[in-house]
Structure formats: C-alpha cells, structure tokens
C-alpha cells in the first residue's frame, strides 16, 4: 500500500505542476489564428514533446547534476523553492502568460510550429516539472520505480494531449473563472509538495535538524 501511495503522489505532483487545464488559455491564445487541423497537430506535437522532455529527465538530469558536482539534496531544496514559487503564483491564479514578454508572445504567434517552444517548454514541461522528475528519480530504489516514473510522465503527456485537443469545450465549460478556481486548488496541493521537497532536502543537508526533531 505504501508503494502505491508513493506512486500516486508522484503522478499527482507531476500532473499539478504540468497543469494541463492551466495551459488551455495559453494554447487558445497562441493558436487563435491557426486552422483546426493545425491546432490538432500542435496539440499532438506538444504532448509528444512533453513526454520526451520529462522522460529524458528521468535518465539524464541526475547524471548531469553529478557531472557539475551538485548534490541531489541541494537540488531538492532548490527545486522545492522553485515549485513553491510556482504554487504561490497558482494560488493567485496568475497567468503563465505574464512570464513572457510581449515581444516573445508576438514572435511565438508568428511561428508555424509553436508546439515545442513555448508550449511544451517552458510552459508545461518547465523547470518545475523537470525538477520534480529528477527528485523522484533519485528516490527510485528499484527498477520498477523508474519504470513507473516513466509511465507517470507518459500519463501526464496524455492528459496534456486530452486538454489541448479539448481546449474549446474546456474553455466553454469552465470559463476564465472556473479555470482560475481549478488552478488555485492545484496550487494548494503543489504547496504541500514543495514543503515536502524542501524539508526532506534540508534533512539530508543538515542531519542535525532531523535529530532535533526526533
């Protein structure tokens, strides 16, 4: 039961950080002048790019950190802080669009292919999602844990695909207010995930804190 609870936590954390519902308004804005066929193609490529980026992070990011001499515990704390900042923005229902300048938005709208940049990265599979994958990859004790993490990345990409393909119905059903409410609820969950990352990282960096707590 403990393993399945941990697996569920991993998927929920990745899903919340990717926030497929929150990506819908940005997708609609960037593709408003594209024909339906192009929008479907962009949604397909975005989901594939998200799957590729997150899956690659499972196997590549941790060795890369080791190459640069960055301890995973320090990365856990840094990732937790980054995720906390994202969570606070979600609690305020801040649009991800504000993270990019007007010039960048105009350039993105002129591109024929915007699926990878900016939709897949950095909006969906951004630093927060990559940090989460790296942290959970470090916790993988068995080969099956790694396989599940890859499956979780694929499932998140699947939900991204479903959300973008159903962008118009989601917008009509929830509206701007509904999307903001969902984003705030996900922000609460993400805050708890960030706190857990930070505290566990500090416990490894400063073992004395864990001894004091006991």
Buried (B, 14 or more C-beta within 10 A) or exposed (E): EEEEEEBEBBBBBBBBBBBBBBBBBBBBEBBEEBEEEBBBBBBBBBBBBBBBBBBBBBEEBBEEBEEEEEEBBBBBBBBBBBBBEBBBBBBEBBBBBEEBEEEEBEBBBEEEEBBBBBBBBBBBBBBBBBBBBBBBBBEBEEEEBBEBBBBBBBBBBBBBBBBBBBBEEBBEEBEEEEBBEBBEEBBEBBBEBBBBBBBBBBBBEEEEEEEEEE
